[in-house]
Amino acid sequence: MRKVRETKNLVYANDTVEDINVEPLDEYQIDYANILDFYKGLQDAISKNLIIADKSVLSARILAINASTGSLVNCAWWQKQGLDIGGPKKISDTGMEVGNRPNTEYPW
């Protein structure tokens, strides 16, 4: 193994894997679990509020789709209950799998 260069953040064409500093910097570390929880809550809030705000809306589904692959990242689905008993209900079985592309027959 060659001696590691002093410039830790730069990668050169002739560097080997051992030469590259892959340790994340504390100031740039991101808590991805908190970000994902935030967006799940945001999707729930948007879809539930769509149902509550407009009486003509019977169901609302919010999809988070990866822009580069087109695959589903997350989905939130809420439906109105008959006669508004108990308010909107969250549907847990959406019929879509995370990581797959949504069905193109639906008007997304």
C-alpha positions as CSV (number, residue, x, y, z in Angstrom):
1,M,0.0,0.0,0.0
2,R,1.3,3.4,-0.9
3,K,1.6,6.3,1.6
4,V,-1.8,8.1,2.0
5,R,-1.7,11.6,0.6
6,E,-2.1,14.6,2.9
7,T,-5.1,15.9,1.0
8,K,-7.8,13.6,2.4
9,N,-10.8,14.9,0.5
10,L,-9.3,14.8,-3.0
11,V,-9.3,11.6,-5.1
12,Y,-6.8,11.2,-7.9
13,A,-7.0,8.9,-10.9
14,N,-4.1,6.7,-9.8
15,D,-5.3,6.3,-6.2
16,T,-6.2,2.9,-4.9
17,V,-9.1,2.1,-2.6
18,E,-6.8,2.1,0.4
19,D,-5.7,5.7,-0.5
20,I,-9.2,7.2,-0.3
21,N,-10.5,8.5,3.0
22,V,-14.0,7.2,3.3
23,E,-14.7,8.3,6.9
24,P,-17.6,10.7,7.0
25,L,-17.1,14.1,8.5
26,D,-19.1,14.7,11.7
27,E,-20.4,18.1,10.4
28,Y,-21.8,16.5,7.2
29,Q,-23.4,13.4,8.7
30,I,-27.1,13.1,8.0
31,D,-29.7,11.2,10.0
32,Y,-31.5,9.5,7.1
33,A,-34.0,7.8,9.5
34,N,-35.3,11.2,10.8
35,I,-35.5,12.6,7.2
36,L,-37.6,9.6,6.1
37,D,-39.9,9.8,9.1
38,F,-40.4,13.5,8.4
39,Y,-41.4,12.9,4.8
40,K,-43.7,10.0,5.8
41,G,-45.4,12.3,8.2
42,L,-45.6,15.0,5.6
43,Q,-47.2,12.6,3.1
44,D,-49.8,11.5,5.7
45,A,-50.6,15.1,6.6
46,I,-51.1,16.2,3.0
47,S,-53.3,13.2,2.0
48,K,-55.4,13.4,5.2
49,N,-55.9,17.2,4.9
50,L,-57.0,16.8,1.2
51,I,-59.9,14.6,2.4
52,I,-60.8,16.8,5.3
53,A,-60.6,20.1,3.3
54,D,-62.8,19.1,0.3
55,K,-66.1,17.2,0.7
56,S,-66.0,15.9,-2.8
57,V,-62.7,14.0,-2.2
58,L,-63.3,10.4,-1.1
59,S,-59.7,9.1,-1.1
60,A,-56.2,10.6,-1.4
61,R,-52.9,8.9,-2.1
62,I,-49.5,10.6,-2.1
63,L,-46.6,8.7,-3.8
64,A,-42.9,9.5,-3.4
65,I,-41.1,8.2,-6.5
66,N,-37.4,8.1,-7.2
67,A,-36.9,10.5,-10.1
68,S,-34.0,8.6,-11.6
69,T,-35.4,5.1,-11.4
70,G,-39.1,5.6,-11.3
71,S,-39.4,3.2,-8.4
72,L,-41.7,3.8,-5.4
73,V,-40.0,5.1,-2.3
74,N,-43.1,5.6,0.0
75,C,-46.9,5.8,-0.2
76,A,-49.5,7.3,2.0
77,W,-53.2,6.6,1.4
78,W,-56.3,7.9,3.3
79,Q,-60.0,7.2,2.7
80,K,-63.1,8.8,4.0
81,Q,-65.3,6.5,6.1
82,G,-69.0,6.1,5.3
83,L,-71.1,8.8,6.9
84,D,-67.8,10.4,8.3
85,I,-67.8,7.9,11.2
86,G,-64.5,8.4,13.0
87,G,-63.0,10.6,10.3
88,P,-60.6,9.5,7.6
89,K,-58.9,6.1,7.9
90,K,-55.3,5.4,6.8
91,I,-55.1,2.4,4.4
92,S,-52.0,0.3,5.2
93,D,-52.3,-2.2,2.4
94,T,-51.8,0.0,-0.7
95,G,-51.3,-2.8,-3.1
96,M,-47.9,-1.3,-4.2
97,E,-44.5,-2.5,-3.2
98,V,-41.7,-0.1,-2.3
99,G,-38.8,-0.4,-4.8
100,N,-41.1,-1.3,-7.7
101,R,-42.6,1.0,-10.3
102,P,-46.2,2.0,-9.8
103,N,-48.8,0.5,-12.2
104,T,-49.0,2.7,-15.3
105,E,-52.7,2.0,-15.8
106,Y,-53.5,4.4,-13.0
107,P,-53.7,8.1,-13.8
108,W,-50.8,9.2,-11.7
